[in-house]
Structure formats: C-alpha cells, structure tokens
C-alpha cells in the first residue's frame, strides 16, 4: 500500500515539475524574442525622410483606398452569397424566429379555445 502511494506521489511531483519547467522555458523564449524583435524608435530629433513625394503619395493613397473599398465590397457580396443561399425568400433576422412564431401561435390558440369554452 505504501509503495502505491509513494509511486503516485512521485508521478505527481514529476508531472507538476514538467508542466512548470515547460511554462518557464516558454516564458524565457518569449522574453528573448521580444528583446530581439523590439522595434527601436528613432532618436529624439532625428529627421525621417519619406520614400515617396507627398503628391505621389496622395494619388497613390487614394487609388489604394478605392481598390480596398472595391475588394471589400466584392468580398462582402461573396460572403453573403455563401451564407444566404438563393433559396431564402427573406433576409435572416427579418422574420421572427420559429420559437417566437410557435409561442405566438400557442397564445392565439389558447385564446380561441378560451373564447369557445366561455361562450363569447
């Protein structure tokens, strides 16, 4: 009996040690990577030069924005087509859910039964 308990205790300690040593190793790797890949800011007062002139940048910027807008519109249209098959007659969410419709039907049915039984 003692042998089983000591074996269970040993397995538990080894397992916990492995978990925490792995966590410590991952923490060290992440800390090293953040130090190595840190973006260094330009020194205070340093002059930053542009690769493109402001006029070219403005025209190019507007063209990029227009291209991005067209791409987003095409993407959204395609996603709607995939999400809503052409079989649907109504847009999703425009009609009450089936649960609501069934509940309303039961309420109306209950009132009709009540009226018939009370003679109104």
Buried (B, 14 or more C-beta within 10 A) or exposed (E): EEEEEEEEEEEEEEEEEEEEEEEEEEEEEEEEEEEEEEEEEEEEEEEEEEEEEEEEEEEEEEEEEEEEEEEEEEEEEEEEEEEEEEEEEEEEEEEEEEEEEEEEEEEEEEEEEEEEEEEE
